[in-house]
Amino acid sequence: MLDRDFNQIFSEKLRIRFVELGLSKSTATKIAKLVTPIRIDGNTIISSCADPFYRDQFISPKIDEIEKIAKQCFGSEFTFKIDSQPIELKQQKNSPQSSFPEIRDEITLFPDDNIYYSEKKKKTKGKILQENFVQPKLEESNQVNKESPELITQNNEKPRTLDASQNFSTFIRCESNLVAYSACEAVAKNPGNLSNPLFIYGATGLGKTHLLHSVGNEIQHKIPEAKILYITSEDFVNDVIHRGIRVGKMDEVRMKYSACDVLLVDDIQFLEKKDACQIEFFHTFNELYQKRKQIVITSDKFPKDIPNIEERLKSRFLQGLLVDIEPPGFEDRVAIIETKANLIGLKINQEISFLIATHAKTNVREIQGLLKDLLMNQHMTGRSPTIESVTAILKRRFPTGSVESTIDIAAIQKVVANHFQIKMSDLMGQSRQQKFVVARHIAMFLAKEMIGLQIVAIASAFGKKDHTTVLHAMSKVKESLERDDDFRGNFVQIKRKIDQIMQSN
């Protein structure tokens, strides 16, 4: 085992680096914990990561970055290696004394032969041995599956259906939701075997429901016979209270949920203060989990932060894969605006996209509503949106003063110049040296993103007569953020410094 202090230094440096590369703080912290070094073999530092999702999606693609941090902490002569299976598991698996069955890597979608603990207990020398693994009778399993369609549709119920338009191909991926998207895609490819439950959390309007439908639609496409049940927590409450408790058909309610292969639950936080419903959901969760049926849950809060929910339920949520969706950054909002505008036939130029992205900061639904207003205006007038018409709609949707800035462009220019250690005259000048151009582009971009200056005003602040120079800077920054890790690192550091100034003001 490596020295604890060295491990802490390595983990902290790695966490900071992954934040610089654009990952959220929670994801970066998770990755740093997962790849903590465990031993040194010659000149190779070895870590273990048994989580296949994080290993394949984030750790393996960035192994070079991890190795750079390892060299900084332990020495330039060292290399870094990820061992996919912890030493303890290898020893346990190879040990002849192990009483547990070997875990295979084979994938089985919705296995009918689920693993249960038998109720029978063997007695040897007056002691009760550990329960053996047995398979349920096939006839019993088939009987439940045959009854399930009737149960789900009886009493003239109209169960919620999946929205076919909400799928992975129509979901707009960006840095703020990439982890959640990747997790949902991985679960849809291998339901019940990869991450169970999958718990997605984040503020309203960021795409959690879209991802929930995407998982269901993808599984339905791959496995048409799969029984997929999409509900909100309100649906579950209505089933338990109105159909189960009041009508006395709780057994039917329980069979309805136990018969599904995939349970998709939206807005689980609304189960708070509903004790009877929480108890039923706890038992439903346990039964599906033991059968290896896939469970995907969304919430606007992290499990521990949901008030008035039983601790045992929270612990069940925490045992799976937890992914968050953060509000989109400026460049992500621009991409969302342009994509959704094209989908509905709204004609807007880049300057209008930047203007909307500057003010619509909270969520995607806010952007969709604003674009619908613009589309209606386009149909009524027969003209494409202009800066003036967009500004008028923005004033209606955002009260005066709600987007006032606590920092000016001069302060942004100063922070950028100090970060790159260049003179203000070089930042404001005409030199085409790479270092000066990069700094100039970042300063222009941040002036638009962080304080909402108009393109013309930014051009004037940099002594440019043509505002297309600013549009070019916006485009170059957006491209560099996608493909250049060093550029993204500088960008994140500069933005963090400006954020600190804004908060102190």
DRENKOLLO-70716 format. One record per residue (C-alpha): x, y, z; residue number from 1; residue in three letters. Coordinates in steps of 0.02 Angstrom, whole numbers, padded with zeros to 5 digits. Each point is the difference from the previous one (the first is absolute). Layout:
<recs>
[[X, Y, Z], NUM, 'ala']
...
</recs>
This chain:
<recs>
[[00000, 00000, 00000], 1, 'met']
[[00067, 00171, -00047], 2, 'leu']
[[00028, 00140, 00123], 3, 'asp']
[[-00164, 00082, 00047], 4, 'arg']
[[00067, 00179, -00018], 5, 'asp']
[[00063, -00034, -00175], 6, 'phe']
[[-00168, -00074, -00047], 7, 'asn']
[[-00092, 00153, 00065], 8, 'gln']
[[00112, 00117, -00099], 9, 'ile']
[[-00022, -00105, -00157], 10, 'phe']
[[-00190, -00006, 00020], 11, 'ser']
[[-00014, 00187, 00026], 12, 'glu']
[[00110, 00042, -00149], 13, 'lys']
[[-00098, -00121, -00107], 14, 'leu']
[[-00166, 00072, 00056], 15, 'arg']
[[00057, 00176, -00045], 16, 'ile']
[[00062, -00057, -00170], 17, 'arg']
[[-00164, -00084, -00045], 18, 'phe']
[[-00095, 00157, 00049], 19, 'val']
[[00115, 00098, -00115], 20, 'glu']
[[-00042, -00124, -00139], 21, 'leu']
[[-00183, 00045, 00017], 22, 'gly']
[[-00074, -00133, 00115], 23, 'leu']
[[-00113, 00049, 00144], 24, 'ser']
[[00076, 00007, 00174], 25, 'lys']
[[-00100, -00150, 00061], 26, 'ser']
[[00053, -00107, -00149], 27, 'thr']
[[00182, 00054, 00016], 28, 'ala']
[[-00002, -00044, 00186], 29, 'thr']
[[-00077, -00169, -00039], 30, 'lys']
[[00134, -00040, -00129], 31, 'ile']
[[00141, 00056, 00115], 32, 'ala']
[[-00063, -00119, 00135], 33, 'lys']
[[-00019, -00144, -00122], 34, 'leu']
[[00180, 00007, -00063], 35, 'val']
[[00090, 00021, 00165], 36, 'thr']
[[00166, -00096, -00018], 37, 'pro']
[[00011, -00160, 00101], 38, 'ile']
[[00175, -00067, -00033], 39, 'arg']
[[00162, 00020, -00098], 40, 'ile']
[[00068, -00140, -00108], 41, 'asp']
[[00174, 00050, -00055], 42, 'gly']
[[-00022, 00167, -00087], 43, 'asn']
[[-00186, -00025, -00027], 44, 'thr']
[[-00129, 00078, 00115], 45, 'ile']
[[-00153, -00111, 00001], 46, 'ile']
[[-00177, 00050, 00043], 47, 'ser']
[[-00160, -00100, -00006], 48, 'ser']
[[-00170, 00051, -00065], 49, 'cys']
[[-00140, -00128, 00009], 50, 'ala']
[[-00132, 00122, -00064], 51, 'asp']
[[-00015, -00040, -00186], 52, 'pro']
[[-00097, 00157, -00045], 53, 'phe']
[[00125, 00127, 00067], 54, 'tyr']
[[00147, -00108, -00055], 55, 'arg']
[[-00056, -00013, -00181], 56, 'asp']
[[-00079, 00171, -00024], 57, 'gln']
[[00118, 00117, 00093], 58, 'phe']
[[00153, -00082, 00077], 59, 'ile']
[[00069, -00102, -00146], 60, 'ser']
[[-00019, 00141, -00129], 61, 'pro']
[[00095, 00118, 00117], 62, 'lys']
[[00135, -00121, 00058], 63, 'ile']
[[00136, 00115, -00071], 64, 'asp']
[[-00063, 00145, 00107], 65, 'glu']
[[-00002, -00113, 00154], 66, 'ile']
[[00177, -00057, -00035], 67, 'glu']
[[00059, 00181, -00012], 68, 'lys']
[[-00067, 00033, 00176], 69, 'ile']
[[00081, -00162, 00062], 70, 'ala']
[[00168, 00054, -00068], 71, 'lys']
[[-00018, 00169, 00088], 72, 'gln']
[[-00036, -00085, 00166], 73, 'cys']
[[00112, -00153, -00005], 74, 'phe']
[[00136, 00037, -00127], 75, 'gly']
[[00025, 00011, -00188], 76, 'ser']
[[00065, -00179, -00013], 77, 'glu']
[[-00169, -00073, 00050], 78, 'phe']
[[-00141, -00059, -00112], 79, 'thr']
[[-00182, -00024, 00050], 80, 'phe']
[[-00113, -00151, -00026], 81, 'lys']
[[-00182, -00035, 00038], 82, 'ile']
[[-00040, -00175, 00062], 83, 'asp']
[[-00184, -00032, -00035], 84, 'ser']
[[-00020, -00118, 00147], 85, 'gln']
[[00055, 00033, 00180], 86, 'pro']
[[00129, -00117, 00077], 87, 'ile']
[[-00122, -00053, 00135], 88, 'glu']
[[-00126, -00062, -00129], 89, 'leu']
[[00134, -00094, -00096], 90, 'lys']
[[00060, -00087, 00157], 91, 'gln']
[[-00178, -00042, 00052], 92, 'gln']
[[-00044, -00063, -00173], 93, 'lys']
[[00154, -00111, -00012], 94, 'asn']
[[-00012, -00063, 00178], 95, 'ser']
[[-00058, -00181, 00012], 96, 'pro']
[[-00082, 00037, 00169], 97, 'gln']
[[-00117, 00129, -00075], 98, 'ser']
[[-00182, -00054, 00022], 99, 'ser']
[[-00070, 00126, -00125], 100, 'phe']
[[-00037, -00049, -00179], 101, 'pro']
[[00114, 00067, -00135], 102, 'glu']
[[-00064, 00162, -00076], 103, 'ile']
[[00004, -00010, -00189], 104, 'arg']
[[00021, 00146, -00118], 105, 'asp']
[[-00133, -00066, -00119], 106, 'glu']
[[-00145, 00117, -00034], 107, 'ile']
[[-00177, -00065, 00024], 108, 'thr']
[[-00142, 00120, -00038], 109, 'leu']
[[-00147, -00021, 00118], 110, 'phe']
[[00045, -00175, 00058], 111, 'pro']
[[-00153, -00107, 00036], 112, 'asp']
[[00105, -00113, 00111], 113, 'asp']
[[00027, 00129, 00136], 114, 'asn']
[[00108, -00036, 00150], 115, 'ile']
[[-00093, -00017, 00163], 116, 'tyr']
[[00045, -00056, 00173], 117, 'tyr']
[[-00100, -00154, 00045], 118, 'ser']
[[-00103, -00005, 00156], 119, 'glu']
[[00069, -00173, 00038], 120, 'lys']
[[00145, -00005, 00120], 121, 'lys']
[[00113, -00148, 00018], 122, 'lys']
[[00044, -00053, 00175], 123, 'lys']
[[00170, -00073, 00035], 124, 'thr']
[[00059, -00040, 00177], 125, 'lys']
[[-00141, 00105, 00072], 126, 'gly']
[[00051, 00156, -00097], 127, 'lys']
[[-00095, 00082, -00141], 128, 'ile']
[[00106, 00017, -00156], 129, 'leu']
[[-00008, 00148, -00118], 130, 'gln']
[[-00146, -00008, -00123], 131, 'glu']
[[00036, -00076, -00169], 132, 'asn']
[[-00035, 00082, -00166], 133, 'phe']
[[-00149, -00077, -00090], 134, 'val']
[[-00100, 00042, -00155], 135, 'gln']
[[-00187, 00037, 00009], 136, 'pro']
[[-00117, -00119, -00087], 137, 'lys']
[[-00022, 00047, -00181], 138, 'leu']
[[-00188, -00029, 00010], 139, 'glu']
[[-00019, 00129, 00139], 140, 'glu']
[[00102, 00129, -00095], 141, 'ser']
[[-00102, -00025, -00159], 142, 'asn']
[[-00162, 00014, 00097], 143, 'gln']
[[00045, 00173, 00064], 144, 'val']
[[00051, 00058, -00173], 145, 'asn']
[[-00162, -00062, -00077], 146, 'lys']
[[-00105, 00094, 00127], 147, 'glu']
[[00096, 00163, -00008], 148, 'ser']
[[-00079, 00077, -00157], 149, 'pro']
[[-00174, -00023, 00073], 150, 'glu']
[[00051, 00073, 00166], 151, 'leu']
[[00081, 00152, -00077], 152, 'ile']
[[-00151, 00046, -00105], 153, 'thr']
[[-00147, -00053, 00108], 154, 'gln']
[[-00127, 00119, 00079], 155, 'asn']
[[00005, 00104, -00161], 156, 'asn']
[[00171, 00067, 00047], 157, 'glu']
[[00099, 00098, -00128], 158, 'lys']
[[00180, -00029, 00048], 159, 'pro']
[[00130, 00125, -00053], 160, 'arg']
[[00087, -00041, -00162], 161, 'thr']
[[00175, 00040, -00057], 162, 'leu']
[[00020, 00152, -00112], 163, 'asp']
[[00082, -00064, -00159], 164, 'ala']
[[00066, 00174, -00042], 165, 'ser']
[[00103, 00002, 00159], 166, 'gln']
[[00144, -00115, -00042], 167, 'asn']
[[00190, 00003, -00001], 168, 'phe']
[[00009, 00068, -00178], 169, 'ser']
[[-00105, 00154, 00045], 170, 'thr']
[[00090, 00034, 00164], 171, 'phe']
[[00127, 00141, -00016], 172, 'ile']
[[00161, -00056, 00082], 173, 'arg']
[[00115, 00128, 00081], 174, 'cys']
[[00126, 00006, 00141], 175, 'glu']
[[-00131, 00034, 00133], 176, 'ser']
[[-00097, -00160, -00038], 177, 'asn']
[[00131, -00114, -00079], 178, 'leu']
[[00023, -00112, 00153], 179, 'val']
[[-00188, -00026, 00020], 180, 'ala']
[[-00021, -00032, -00187], 181, 'tyr']
[[00142, -00127, -00003], 182, 'ser']
[[-00068, -00089, 00153], 183, 'ala']
[[-00176, -00014, -00074], 184, 'cys']
[[00067, -00061, -00166], 185, 'glu']
[[00106, -00132, 00087], 186, 'ala']
[[-00146, -00059, 00107], 187, 'val']
[[-00115, -00011, -00152], 188, 'ala']
[[00127, -00112, -00087], 189, 'lys']
[[00017, -00116, 00149], 190, 'asn']
[[-00155, 00018, 00112], 191, 'pro']
[[-00001, -00083, 00169], 192, 'gly']
[[00185, -00042, -00004], 193, 'asn']
[[00103, 00159, -00002], 194, 'leu']
[[-00062, 00131, 00124], 195, 'ser']
[[-00154, -00032, 00105], 196, 'asn']
[[-00082, 00111, 00048], 197, 'pro']
[[00051, 00144, -00112], 198, 'leu']
[[-00041, 00161, 00093], 199, 'phe']
[[-00002, 00162, -00101], 200, 'ile']
[[-00013, 00164, 00094], 201, 'tyr']
[[00003, 00184, -00046], 202, 'gly']
[[-00107, 00157, -00007], 203, 'ala']
[[-00162, 00003, -00097], 204, 'thr']
[[00001, 00022, -00188], 205, 'gly']
[[00173, -00072, -00034], 206, 'leu']
[[-00050, -00160, -00092], 207, 'gly']
[[-00024, -00134, 00135], 208, 'lys']
[[-00170, -00053, -00067], 209, 'thr']
[[00066, -00002, -00178], 210, 'his']
[[00137, -00120, 00054], 211, 'leu']
[[-00125, -00108, 00093], 212, 'leu']
[[-00104, -00020, -00158], 213, 'his']
[[00158, -00029, -00101], 214, 'ser']
[[00048, -00148, 00108], 215, 'val']
[[-00173, -00075, -00016], 216, 'gly']
[[-00011, 00027, -00188], 217, 'asn']
[[00173, -00073, -00030], 218, 'glu']
[[-00037, -00157, 00101], 219, 'ile']
[[-00169, -00019, -00083], 220, 'gln']
[[00084, 00011, -00171], 221, 'his']
[[00131, -00131, 00044], 222, 'lys']
[[-00116, -00114, 00099], 223, 'ile']
[[-00180, 00020, -00063], 224, 'pro']
[[-00068, -00126, 00125], 225, 'glu']
[[00071, 00095, 00150], 226, 'ala']
[[-00132, 00062, 00122], 227, 'lys']
[[00044, 00183, 00030], 228, 'ile']
[[-00097, 00101, 00129], 229, 'leu']
[[00023, 00189, -00002], 230, 'tyr']
[[-00082, 00093, 00145], 231, 'ile']
[[00016, 00157, 00102], 232, 'thr']
[[00006, -00012, 00189], 233, 'ser']
[[-00176, 00074, -00003], 234, 'glu']
[[-00059, -00150, -00101], 235, 'asp']
[[00073, -00117, 00131], 236, 'phe']
[[-00086, 00096, 00140], 237, 'val']
[[-00167, -00008, -00091], 238, 'asn']
[[00019, -00188, -00026], 239, 'asp']
[[00041, -00033, 00182], 240, 'val']
[[-00130, 00115, 00078], 241, 'ile']
[[-00149, -00002, -00120], 242, 'his']
[[00015, -00174, -00072], 243, 'arg']
[[00093, -00093, 00136], 244, 'gly']
[[-00056, 00070, 00168], 245, 'ile']
[[-00173, 00071, -00039], 246, 'arg']
[[-00061, -00134, -00121], 247, 'val']
[[00094, -00140, 00086], 248, 'gly']
[[00097, -00062, -00151], 249, 'lys']
[[00176, 00017, 00067], 250, 'met']
[[00048, -00172, -00064], 251, 'asp']
[[-00043, 00054, -00177], 252, 'glu']
[[00101, 00159, 00021], 253, 'val']
[[00150, -00098, 00060], 254, 'arg']
[[-00014, -00124, -00144], 255, 'met']
[[-00010, 00143, -00125], 256, 'lys']
[[00170, 00063, 00053], 257, 'tyr']
[[00082, -00167, 00033], 258, 'ser']
[[-00043, -00059, -00176], 259, 'ala']
[[00100, 00135, -00090], 260, 'cys']
[[00175, -00022, -00070], 261, 'asp']
[[00044, 00184, 00004], 262, 'val']
[[-00068, 00127, 00124], 263, 'leu']
[[00023, 00183, -00045], 264, 'leu']
[[-00050, 00120, 00139], 265, 'val']
[[-00005, 00188, -00027], 266, 'asp']
[[00012, 00127, 00143], 267, 'asp']
[[00023, -00120, 00145], 268, 'ile']
[[00014, 00148, 00119], 269, 'gln']
[[-00190, 00015, 00004], 270, 'phe']
[[-00008, -00157, 00107], 271, 'leu']
[[00053, 00106, 00149], 272, 'glu']
[[-00119, -00002, 00150], 273, 'lys']
[[-00098, -00146, -00074], 274, 'lys']
[[00051, -00137, 00120], 275, 'asp']
[[-00112, -00140, -00063], 276, 'ala']
[[00053, 00031, -00179], 277, 'cys']
[[00183, 00002, 00050], 278, 'gln']
[[-00019, -00169, 00085], 279, 'ile']
[[-00081, -00074, -00156], 280, 'glu']
[[00132, 00075, -00114], 281, 'phe']
[[00137, -00070, 00112], 282, 'phe']
[[-00068, -00176, -00019], 283, 'his']
[[-00030, 00024, -00187], 284, 'thr']
[[00178, 00061, -00021], 285, 'phe']
[[00071, -00147, 00096], 286, 'asn']
[[-00099, -00128, -00099], 287, 'glu']
[[00050, 00071, -00169], 288, 'leu']
[[00180, 00021, 00054], 289, 'tyr']
[[00012, -00182, 00056], 290, 'gln']
[[-00072, -00054, -00168], 291, 'lys']
[[00132, 00106, -00087], 292, 'arg']
[[-00131, 00107, -00084], 293, 'lys']
[[00061, 00172, -00053], 294, 'gln']
[[-00054, 00150, 00105], 295, 'ile']
[[00029, 00180, -00057], 296, 'val']
[[-00051, 00144, 00113], 297, 'ile']
[[00004, 00189, -00021], 298, 'thr']
[[-00005, 00134, 00133], 299, 'ser']
[[00033, 00186, 00015], 300, 'asp']
[[00110, -00035, 00153], 301, 'lys']
[[00144, -00112, 00050], 302, 'phe']
[[-00070, -00149, 00099], 303, 'pro']
[[00067, 00059, 00168], 304, 'lys']
[[-00076, 00172, -00029], 305, 'asp']
[[-00178, -00060, -00029], 306, 'ile']
[[-00096, 00047, 00158], 307, 'pro']
[[-00123, -00115, 00089], 308, 'asn']
[[00055, -00159, -00090], 309, 'ile']
[[00041, -00156, 00101], 310, 'glu']
[[00186, -00029, 00023], 311, 'glu']
[[-00014, -00179, -00061], 312, 'arg']
[[-00070, 00064, -00166], 313, 'leu']
[[00140, 00127, -00015], 314, 'lys']
[[00127, -00137, 00030], 315, 'ser']
[[-00077, -00102, -00142], 316, 'arg']
[[00016, 00148, -00118], 317, 'phe']
[[00180, 00028, 00053], 318, 'leu']
[[00051, -00180, -00035], 319, 'gln']
[[-00015, 00025, -00188], 320, 'gly']
[[00077, 00119, -00126], 321, 'leu']
[[-00037, 00183, 00037], 322, 'leu']
[[00021, 00128, -00139], 323, 'val']
[[-00044, 00183, -00003], 324, 'asp']
[[-00052, 00122, -00136], 325, 'ile']
[[00062, 00177, 00023], 326, 'glu']
[[-00068, 00159, -00081], 327, 'pro']
[[00079, 00021, -00173], 328, 'pro']
[[00143, 00123, -00022], 329, 'gly']
[[-00004, 00139, -00128], 330, 'phe']
[[00070, -00100, -00145], 331, 'glu']
[[-00117, -00144, 00041], 332, 'asp']
[[-00150, 00118, 00003], 333, 'arg']
[[00049, 00068, -00171], 334, 'val']
[[00007, -00177, -00069], 335, 'ala']
[[-00170, -00041, 00075], 336, 'ile']
[[-00078, 00160, -00067], 337, 'ile']
[[00066, -00026, -00176], 338, 'glu']
[[-00050, -00184, -00005], 339, 'thr']
[[-00176, 00026, 00066], 340, 'lys']
[[-00026, 00151, -00112], 341, 'ala']
[[00044, -00105, -00152], 342, 'asn']
[[-00119, -00138, 00056], 343, 'leu']
[[-00150, 00117, 00006], 344, 'ile']
[[00046, 00100, -00156], 345, 'gly']
[[00050, 00160, 00090], 346, 'leu']
[[00128, 00106, -00094], 347, 'lys']
[[00123, 00085, 00115], 348, 'ile']
[[00179, 00058, -00024], 349, 'asn']
[[00146, -00027, 00118], 350, 'gln']
[[-00015, 00171, 00082], 351, 'glu']
[[-00180, -00038, 00049], 352, 'ile']
[[00054, -00170, 00067], 353, 'ser']
[[00131, 00085, 00109], 354, 'phe']
[[-00127, 00128, 00060], 355, 'leu']
[[-00124, -00134, 00053], 356, 'ile']
[[00136, -00107, 00081], 357, 'ala']
[[00057, 00150, 00102], 358, 'thr']
[[-00170, 00019, 00084], 359, 'his']
[[-00077, -00175, -00002], 360, 'ala']
[[00116, -00079, 00126], 361, 'lys']
[[-00109, -00109, 00110], 362, 'thr']
[[-00061, -00149, -00100], 363, 'asn']
[[-00044, -00071, -00169], 364, 'val']
[[-00188, 00022, 00021], 365, 'arg']
[[00029, 00186, 00021], 366, 'glu']
[[00091, 00001, -00168], 367, 'ile']
[[-00138, -00102, -00084], 368, 'gln']
[[-00134, 00119, 00060], 369, 'gly']
[[00095, 00150, -00063], 370, 'leu']
[[00029, -00080, -00171], 371, 'leu']
[[-00186, -00038, -00014], 372, 'lys']
[[-00037, 00184, 00031], 373, 'asp']
[[00120, 00047, -00139], 374, 'leu']
[[-00075, -00129, -00118], 375, 'leu']
[[-00176, 00067, 00031], 376, 'met']
[[00062, 00175, -00033], 377, 'asn']
[[00083, -00061, -00161], 378, 'gln']
[[-00164, -00078, -00059], 379, 'his']
[[-00101, 00156, 00041], 380, 'met']
[[00118, 00127, -00080], 381, 'thr']
[[00072, -00107, -00139], 382, 'gly']
[[00174, 00060, 00048], 383, 'arg']
[[00146, -00087, 00084], 384, 'ser']
[[00044, 00058, 00177], 385, 'pro']
[[00108, 00154, 00018], 386, 'thr']
[[00105, 00062, 00144], 387, 'ile']
[[-00138, 00125, 00040], 388, 'glu']
[[-00141, -00128, 00001], 389, 'ser']
[[00101, -00124, 00103], 390, 'val']
[[00046, 00136, 00124], 391, 'thr']
[[-00184, 00045, 00020], 392, 'ala']
[[-00045, -00180, 00040], 393, 'ile']
[[00146, -00016, 00120], 394, 'leu']
[[-00059, 00154, 00094], 395, 'lys']
[[-00171, -00081, 00024], 396, 'arg']
[[00074, -00164, 00061], 397, 'arg']
[[00139, 00073, 00108], 398, 'phe']
[[-00039, 00145, 00116], 399, 'pro']
[[00107, 00155, -00016], 400, 'thr']
[[00158, -00016, 00104], 401, 'gly']
[[-00004, -00190, 00009], 402, 'ser']
[[00151, -00011, -00114], 403, 'val']
[[00099, 00146, 00067], 404, 'glu']
[[00184, -00035, 00017], 405, 'ser']
[[00112, 00029, 00150], 406, 'thr']
[[00157, 00009, -00107], 407, 'ile']
[[00047, 00099, -00156], 408, 'asp']
[[00099, -00046, -00154], 409, 'ile']
[[00155, 00091, 00062], 410, 'ala']
[[00009, -00118, 00149], 411, 'ala']
[[-00015, -00151, -00116], 412, 'ile']
[[00138, 00067, -00111], 413, 'gln']
[[00112, 00025, 00152], 414, 'lys']
[[-00028, -00177, 00065], 415, 'val']
[[00037, -00075, -00172], 416, 'val']
[[00157, 00105, -00023], 417, 'ala']
[[00065, -00048, 00173], 418, 'asn']
[[-00035, -00184, -00031], 419, 'his']
[[00100, -00004, -00162], 420, 'phe']
[[00129, 00122, 00072], 421, 'gln']
[[-00017, 00123, -00144], 422, 'ile']
[[-00020, 00188, -00006], 423, 'lys']
[[-00171, 00080, -00022], 424, 'met']
[[00067, 00085, -00156], 425, 'ser']
[[00037, -00171, -00075], 426, 'asp']
[[-00174, -00064, 00045], 427, 'leu']
[[-00081, 00154, -00079], 428, 'met']
[[00121, 00014, -00146], 429, 'gly']
[[00008, -00072, -00175], 430, 'gln']
[[00141, -00127, 00023], 431, 'ser']
[[-00037, -00171, -00075], 432, 'arg']
[[00117, -00095, 00115], 433, 'gln']
[[-00088, -00159, 00058], 434, 'gln']
[[00010, 00042, 00185], 435, 'lys']
[[-00079, 00172, -00024], 436, 'phe']
[[-00135, -00064, -00118], 437, 'val']
[[-00053, -00139, 00120], 438, 'val']
[[-00010, 00121, 00146], 439, 'ala']
[[-00098, 00126, -00105], 440, 'arg']
[[-00126, -00131, -00056], 441, 'his']
[[-00029, -00063, 00177], 442, 'ile']
[[-00026, 00177, 00066], 443, 'ala']
[[-00128, 00036, -00136], 444, 'met']
[[-00090, -00163, 00030], 445, 'phe']
[[-00011, 00025, 00188], 446, 'leu']
[[-00060, 00179, -00022], 447, 'ala']
[[-00148, -00073, -00095], 448, 'lys']
[[-00031, -00149, 00113], 449, 'glu']
[[00026, 00076, 00172], 450, 'met']
[[-00063, 00178, -00015], 451, 'ile']
[[-00111, -00011, -00153], 452, 'gly']
[[00077, 00139, -00104], 453, 'leu']
[[-00064, 00021, -00176], 454, 'gln']
[[00118, -00050, -00141], 455, 'ile']
[[00019, 00180, -00059], 456, 'val']
[[00043, 00058, 00177], 457, 'ala']
[[00134, -00134, 00018], 458, 'ile']
[[00077, 00049, -00168], 459, 'ala']
[[00005, 00181, 00057], 460, 'ser']
[[00081, -00047, 00167], 461, 'ala']
[[00141, -00086, -00095], 462, 'phe']
[[00021, 00140, -00126], 463, 'gly']
[[-00074, -00102, -00144], 464, 'lys']
[[-00103, 00086, -00134], 465, 'lys']
[[-00077, -00160, -00066], 466, 'asp']
[[-00107, -00106, 00118], 467, 'his']
[[00034, -00155, -00107], 468, 'thr']
[[00168, -00008, 00088], 469, 'thr']
[[-00093, -00037, 00161], 470, 'val']
[[-00110, -00131, -00085], 471, 'leu']
[[00158, -00084, -00065], 472, 'his']
[[00073, 00000, 00177], 473, 'ala']
[[-00158, -00081, 00068], 474, 'met']
[[00009, -00137, -00131], 475, 'ser']
[[00186, -00034, 00030], 476, 'lys']
[[-00022, -00012, 00188], 477, 'val']
[[-00145, -00121, -00021], 478, 'lys']
[[00104, -00111, -00116], 479, 'glu']
[[00152, 00004, 00115], 480, 'ser']
[[-00103, -00046, 00153], 481, 'leu']
[[-00055, -00159, -00089], 482, 'glu']
[[00169, -00061, -00062], 483, 'arg']
[[00141, 00082, 00099], 484, 'asp']
[[00025, -00056, 00180], 485, 'asp']
[[00132, 00132, 00039], 486, 'asp']
[[-00111, 00138, -00067], 487, 'phe']
[[-00146, -00066, 00104], 488, 'arg']
[[00109, -00003, 00154], 489, 'gly']
[[00050, 00183, -00021], 490, 'asn']
[[-00180, 00048, -00037], 491, 'phe']
[[-00066, -00083, 00158], 492, 'val']
[[00133, 00079, 00109], 493, 'gln']
[[-00035, 00175, -00068], 494, 'ile']
[[-00187, -00020, 00019], 495, 'lys']
[[00022, -00060, 00179], 496, 'arg']
[[00102, 00156, 00042], 497, 'lys']
[[-00134, 00113, -00075], 498, 'ile']
[[-00136, -00094, 00095], 499, 'asp']
[[00094, 00032, 00162], 500, 'gln']
[[00007, 00186, -00038], 501, 'ile']
[[-00186, 00004, -00039], 502, 'met']
[[-00043, -00091, 00161], 503, 'gln']
[[00108, 00117, 00104], 504, 'ser']
[[-00091, 00148, -00075], 505, 'asn']
</recs>
